[in-house]
């Protein structure tokens, strides 16, 4: 299919990160500051991260849908591009169609945000306590590496389910039906298909 296929869905992917990242960061900072001001502690920090990630991903879900549709139609048999994909989705399912698969999408974002936050903090503290590393770049790199693995382990199943639901003509009725069908017909480890690309992506 050639190298350009590797960049299928690039435009909606960029739009997704623009919406998701900007919303998540702004929401997290406001929620975190409010949580700290009220003295909620680590639980408040976790809730802030989960809420910010879930809200940002909900807003960005339509761009994720378009990205998946374009990536699973590399020969452009159904969609000629981003605009045509948007028009087709709206014509077939209306505004609700843009939020197909939003539940596992939001669940993934919540798991990633909480997982990264918890793992990064725990790994960093362990490194500072049990190794000769100080609070410097190497410590941050190792802590980030551990946080990325933990967050991917938590979120990969939701990512797989999201992709299945967002595909064109998805045969699944919803998140639970998709999960049950996959476990029954493909086994547990199918939930971790694509783990390494999931880990390597931001």
C-alpha positions in Angstrom: 0.0 0.0 0.0 3.0 2.3 0.2 4.4 4.7 2.8 1.5 7.2 2.6 -0.7 4.5 4.1 1.2 4.8 7.3 -0.1 8.4 7.5 -3.7 7.7 6.8 -6.0 9.8 8.9 -3.2 12.3 9.7 -5.4 15.4 9.4 -8.0 14.2 11.9 -5.3 12.8 14.2 -3.7 16.3 14.4 -7.1 17.9 15.0 -7.8 15.3 17.7 -4.6 16.2 19.6 -5.3 19.9 19.2 -8.8 19.5 20.8 -7.9 16.8 23.3 -4.5 18.1 24.5 -5.5 21.7 24.9 -8.8 20.9 26.6 -7.2 18.3 28.9 -4.3 20.5 30.0 -6.4 23.6 30.7 -9.1 21.6 32.5 -6.5 19.7 34.6 -4.7 22.8 35.7 -8.0 24.5 36.9 -9.3 21.3 38.6 -5.9 20.6 40.2 -5.5 24.1 41.6 -9.1 23.9 42.9 -8.4 20.5 44.5 -5.2 21.7 46.1 -6.9 24.8 47.4 -9.5 22.6 49.1 -6.9 20.2 50.5 -8.3 17.1 48.7 -4.9 15.4 48.5 -3.9 12.5 46.1 -7.6 11.5 45.6 -8.4 15.0 44.4 -5.4 14.9 42.0 -6.6 11.5 40.6 -10.1 12.8 40.1 -8.8 16.0 38.4 -6.7 13.9 36.0 -9.6 11.5 35.2 -12.1 14.3 34.7 -9.9 16.4 32.5 -8.9 13.5 30.4 -12.5 12.2 30.0 -13.8 15.6 29.1 -11.1 16.4 26.6 -11.6 13.0 24.9 -15.3 13.4 24.7 -15.0 16.6 22.8 -12.4 15.1 20.5 -14.3 11.9 19.8 -15.6 12.9 16.4 -12.1 13.5 15.1 -11.0 10.1 16.5 -13.9 8.5 14.6 -12.9 10.1 11.3 -9.3 9.0 11.8 -10.3 5.4 12.4 -12.7 5.4 9.4 -10.0 6.8 7.1 -7.3 4.4 8.4 -9.5 1.4 7.8 -10.3 2.6 4.2 -6.8 3.1 2.7 -8.0 2.6 -0.8 -10.6 5.4 -0.4 -13.4 3.1 -1.6 -15.9 4.8 0.7 -14.4 8.1 1.9 -12.6 10.5 -0.5 -11.1 12.5 2.4 -11.9 14.2 5.7 -14.7 16.4 4.5 -16.4 13.6 2.6 -16.0 11.3 5.6 -17.8 13.9 7.8 -20.5 14.4 5.3 -21.1 10.6 4.9 -21.2 10.0 8.7 -23.7 12.8 9.1 -25.9 11.6 6.2 -25.9 8.0 7.5 -26.4 8.6 11.2 -26.9 12.3 11.9 -25.0 14.2 14.7 -25.2 11.1 17.0 -23.1 9.2 14.4 -20.1 11.4 15.2 -20.0 9.9 18.8 -20.1 6.2 17.8 -17.7 4.5 20.2 -17.3 7.5 22.5 -17.7 5.4 25.7 -14.5 3.3 25.4 -12.8 6.4 24.0 -13.5 8.3 27.2 -12.7 5.3 29.3 -9.3 5.0 27.7 -8.5 8.7 28.3 -9.5 8.4 31.9 -7.3 5.3 32.4 -4.4 6.9 30.6 -4.5 10.1 32.6 -4.8 8.4 36.0 -2.4 5.6 35.1 0.3 8.0 33.9 -0.1 10.3 36.9 -0.1 7.5 39.5 2.7 5.5 37.9 4.9 8.5 37.2 4.6 9.7 40.8 5.2 6.2 42.3 8.2 5.3 40.0 9.8 8.7 40.5 9.5 8.5 44.3 10.9 4.9 44.3 13.9 6.0 42.2 14.6 8.9 44.5 14.4 6.7 47.6 16.1 3.5 46.5 18.6 4.6 43.8 21.4 7.2 43.5 19.4 9.2 41.0 18.4 12.7 42.0 15.5 14.8 40.7 17.0 15.3 37.3 16.5 14.4 33.6 17.5 10.7 33.9 15.0 10.3 36.8 12.2 11.9 34.8 13.0 9.8 31.7 12.9 6.5 33.6 9.7 7.5 35.5 8.1 8.5 32.2 9.0 5.2 30.7 7.4 3.3 33.5 4.3 5.5 33.5 3.9 4.9 29.7 4.0 1.1 30.1 1.5 1.2 33.0 -0.9 3.5 31.3 -0.8 1.4 28.1 -1.5 -1.8 30.1 -4.5 -0.1 31.6 -5.8 1.5 28.4 -5.1 -0.9 25.6 -8.3 -3.0 26.0 -10.4 0.2 25.8 -8.4 1.3 22.8 -9.0 -2.0 21.0 -12.8 -1.9 21.8 -12.9 1.7 20.6 -11.3 0.9 17.3 -13.7 -2.0 16.7 -16.8 0.1 17.5 -15.6 3.0 15.3 -15.0 0.9 12.2 -17.4 1.3 9.2 -20.3 -1.1 9.5 -19.2 -2.3 13.0 -21.1 -5.5 13.9 -21.2 -4.8 17.6 -24.1 -3.4 19.5 -22.1 -1.5 22.1 -19.1 -1.7 24.5 -20.3 -4.7 26.5 -21.3 -6.7 23.4 -18.0 -6.0 21.7 -16.1 -7.1 24.8 -18.1 -10.3 25.2 -17.8 -11.2 21.6 -14.1 -10.6 21.5 -13.4 -12.7 24.6 -15.7 -15.5 23.4 -14.3 -15.7 19.8 -10.8 -14.4 20.1 -9.7 -14.9 23.7 -8.4 -12.5 26.4 -5.1 -11.5 24.7 -6.9 -10.0 21.8 -7.6 -7.0 24.1 -3.9 -6.3 23.9 -3.5 -6.4 20.1 -1.4 -3.4 19.1 0.0 -2.9 22.6 3.4 -1.7 21.4 2.1 0.9 19.0 -0.3 2.0 21.7 2.7 2.4 24.1 4.8 4.3 21.6 2.1 6.8 20.6 1.6 9.9 22.7 
